[in-house]
Amino acid sequence: MAEQGTAQALDELHHTVRWADGSLHLVQRHCAITRIDTGAGLLLVPSAFAWPRVLTRSVASEPPQLAYPARGIGTLWERRTHAHVDALAAVIGRSRALILVELDSPASTTELAQRSGLSAAGVSQHLTALRAAGLTSTHRAGRSVLYARTGLADALLTAQT
């Protein structure tokens, strides 16, 4: 919006959204919105759950809402496969290899336990060993400690593909 303006940003949200002649036009909208019924402004809501359409919502005296498919969700809805870690698992163990694969994005011990099906205590022990080997790093985010793969771990996993 800062570089190209509001009209350009709205035109690029979704193929059913268009800005023309000072008005926002929505093709196949599910909720009729008029300026008379709503408050000032427009609330844009990126959503991983709105795909593949744009959703609208209108509440009296509040800005109308436009939920659109968020960009950058990548493989969010694809099932993970772990077949490519078999050789690495033979060296460091299946659980540790699985934990490294699950660390595509930083995660806490609890999140990793839920994703991997391992106990939180088991995950904690594996993370301690992985950190000692230089394969994971930690950082604090509020009350949580998040684990992330290091470049060395990325290189090990990349070598498996």
Secondary structure, DSSP 8 states (H G I E B T S, - for coil): -TTT-HHHHHHTT-TTEEEETTEEEETT-SS---TTTS-SS-EEEEESSSTTS-EEE--TTS--EEEEE-S--TTTTS----GGGHHHHHHH-HHHHHHHHHTTS-B-HHHHHHHH---HHHHHHHHHHHHHTTSEEEEEETTEEEEEE-HHHHHHHHHT-
